[in-house]
Amino acid sequence: MQPHAAWHVLPTEEVLTLLNTRAAGLTGEEAAKRRAEYGPNELRAAGRISPWAVLLEQFKNVLIIILLIATALSIVLGHGIEAVAIIVIVFFAVLLGFIQEYRAERAIEALRRMAAPTATVLRDGEEVEVPARELVPGDVILLRAGNVVPADGRLIEAVNLQAEEAALTGESVPVEKHTAPLANETLALGDRRNLVYSGTVVTYGRGKAVVVATGMNTEFGKITGMLQEVEAGKTPLQENLDRMGKTLAKAALAVVALIVVLGLLRGQPFIEMFIFGIALAVAVVPEALPAVVTISLALGVQRMVKRHALVRRLPVVEALGSTTVICSDKTGTLTRDEMTVRQIFVANQLVEVSGAGYEPVGGFSRNGSSCEPSEPLLELLRGATLASDARLVVRNGHWEIKGDPTEAALVVAAAKAGLDRAVLEAQFPRIGEIPFTSETKRMTTLHATPDGPVAYAKGAAEVILESCTHWVAADGVQPLSEADRSAILAQAQQMAGQALRVLGVATKPGASLDNAEGGMTFLGLVGMIDPPRPEAKLAVQACEQAGIKVAMITGDHPLTAQAVARELGLLKTGRVVTGAELEAMDDAQFEREVEQIEVYARVSPLHKLRVVTALQKHGHIVAMTGDGVNDAPALKKADIGIAMGITGTDVSKEAASMTLTDDNFASIVAAVEEGRAIFGNIKKYLMYLLSSNIGEIGLMAGATLAGLPLPLTAVQVLYVNLATDGLPALALSVDPPDRDLMRRKPRNPRTGIFTRPVVALMMMGGLWSAVVNLGLFTWAQNSGRPVAEAMTMTFVSLVLIQFFKAFNYRSDRHSVLNRPFANRWLNLAILWELMLLSLIVYLPFLHDAFGTFALTLEDWLIVLGVAFTVSPVLEIGKWMVRRGWFGPLQ
């Protein structure tokens, strides 16, 4: 829809008419037609990298280009078969690189789509959440505090609505909005108080607006962070590997140059040595390391999504593995955010209620024994339900509520006793009400019954009790004495001491609205709480085992916070600190005490920033949750800012580096575990890859320095590289994590990936491979075998030794015998490569191309024996690592 010059001067009815829409919104069919007509609500299309561009990128490696030119020259000089073999292997290497990078691009693009913002819109008269890019002119959008406005709109409803438009108008103070038409067509954007603009932020209130412009037709020339993208900047690990790769490349090229020069001095043909040198350089220069890490991170992030954690910045994956403190909100994250009745005091007896959340499943018990609901209990629950407005509904198999959570808890408790709200309303229709206010702290409703009107009231226990003259005692309705009143208030205090929110319920037969709130009969007390998530308790235990401290941060009452923290097992010897106590501490005192504090109660979002800063000064890697507009500074300051996907505002999601799609604390712990697993797999991959390269170049350098013939041909060198850098290496990047992964202390981010134990294992595997293969080649030649047979034995041994190493490097500390075949992708990769190796050795038409020889059974037994020796060597290495010979494990 082309923007109208002056939407702000038109009455709302005229705006709806011009846009051919209505206050209930468009239908899904109408929206689809308009989307086809006007395109997506985007200011710029996300740039996709073409598959051809990714393929061409593979040929930007100078070494591959030189190798292909040299190979072409070799064909001209008559070495056709070997040259064709080199071209085929290079093609497969390029194809493998293309598949890896294209998968990484697709993975990151998928993350961009998942991280894109959403909008709440009326479609077919129903509230639905859709990707913001799907909005069309004529859609009716719902706006709440914390939302980023997804498109330009004309307000048709505004309740205390304010928007911060500084990014568009420069106005630093939030602008109050209204729906009335304005007189002046030429008003500045900031004065058009009945319009909202794409990319601005709702800071207060709520409203509805009809979309008048989308995409390039909005007032914004660009979106200031509306399109939440996965930031694909280089992570610290990638930068380290970039630097290390360049250093290794220089060292490898120097060794290759030495091998080529010495070969030429011994009279080897120039073109042969030149091709061999370039092939060796292609094989051993680890130019793909940063790309491999990108793939591992991006695919790991996709796995995280399945565990309800959406990461927007790849460096966060590294930080996750190093997390030492998680500061979590209580409500909805550690708890269910579903108020649940736990205790009912009725007829002078305390009744326990089982079950949690809004699912009406549970029962009643007294003194530990289950019991059927008594008539006084049923009357209390009947009254509490009728004096409430909340409704229980089933949506997609899940029980949800419409209305206030406290009232929902009463409705669910009644349902557990067999009282259905719809049936009660039909039997006792409401004929009047006195609504709840913060001053009266009660709600009273009047109902028609066969015996005349009856009033029911619920509210603060002391307020309800004040309006009562009688109560339901164990032996029926009795006058309410001062002693009874004091006993009931003491019971309410005792329930509140268990962090229960306590309400009183009362009734009055024969009442009218004028006299309903006096002379009532007290029915009893109801105690409820937002119960901890069952999975959160297990997650807190997992954090304890993983060396991660959990701190609870809540705006709730200290008693409630303390009770929930104790039930979850996160309050042990630490302190509970309130916001007022925090305010009284200066920074120095707080920094001294912050590591002992486990619960923060009655705190504001601004206090979170102090908590993060103080913990970071102690060297902690801090994860902080938040869902409100005011949480943004703390989320940005934290090493890992975590927004809530369900209850979180758009502003908090933009400030955060990770979003929980289920608002569940257990998902944070799952993300930490996944972060550790991703880093562990990158470490396995690099140990294997670099150890293989050390073994290859060590073998060639050793043979050259010893004055021996080259033990491998150029084709064999390239094939070894393809066989080891290919499927087995990729399989290691998706290796199942070690079982004790979450029983290790957090990794120190400053130590990097190449710790002394890792380097030691890498060097042991690489140097042993070089030594034993050089020994095998020398022995084979001295035993009178033809050169082709000796080279084939060395070639096969080198490939097999890499395969043994692949299994050994699945852990840098545990024995290879510990779940040796747990990685099914590695098992399949090795089987596939063994099949290809057998074809190369035994198919006659491949002998000339690969320079191979059909090995005898004796040759195979010797080769297998030599290759297997790397396993005990690495086992001894791991034994030394476990005992700290090379320094502490990370």
Secondary structure, DSSP 4 states (H G I P E B T S, - for coil): -PPPTTGGGS-HHHHHHHTT--TT-B-HHHHHHHHHHH--S-SSPPPPPPHHHHHHHGGG-HHHHHHHHHHHHHHHTT-HHHHHHHHHHHHHHHHHHHHHHHHHHHHHHHHHHHHS-EEEEEETTEEEEEEGGG--TT-EEEEETTPBP-SEEEEEEEEEEEEE-HHHH---SPEE---S--S-TT--GGG-TTEE-TT-EEEEEEEEEEEEE-GGGSS-SS-SS-S---B-PPPHHHHHHHHHHHHHHHHHHHHHHHHHHHHHHTT--HHHHHHHHHHHHHHH--TTHHHHHHHHHHHHHHHHHHTTEEESBTHHHHHHTT--EEEEEIIIIIB-S--EEEEEEETTEEEEE---SSS----EEETTEEEPPPHHHHHHHHHHHHT---EEEEETTEEEEES-HHHHHHHHHHHHTT--HHHHHHHS-EEEEE---TTT-EEEEEE--TTS-EEEEEEEHHHHHHTEEEEEETTEEEE--HHHHHHHHHHHHHHHHTT-EEEEEEEEET--TTTTTSSEEEEEEEEEE-PBPHHHHHHHHHHHHTT-EEEEE-SS-HHHHHHHHHHHT--SS-EEEEHHHHHHS-HHHHHHHGGGEEEEES--HHHHHHHHHHHHHTT--EEEEE-SGGGHHHHHHSSEEEEETTT--HHHHHH-SEEESS--HHHHHHHHHHHHHHHHHHHHHHHHHHHHHHHHHHHHHHHHHTTPPPSS-HHHHHHHHHHHHTHHHHHHTTPPPPTTGGGSPPPPTTS-S--HHHHHHHHHHHHHHHHHHHHHHHHHHHTT--HHHHHHHHHHHHHHHHHHHHHHTT-SSS-TTSSTT--HHHHHHHHHHHHHHHHHHH-HHHHHHHT-----HHHHHHHHHHHHTHHHHHHHHHHHHHTTTTS---
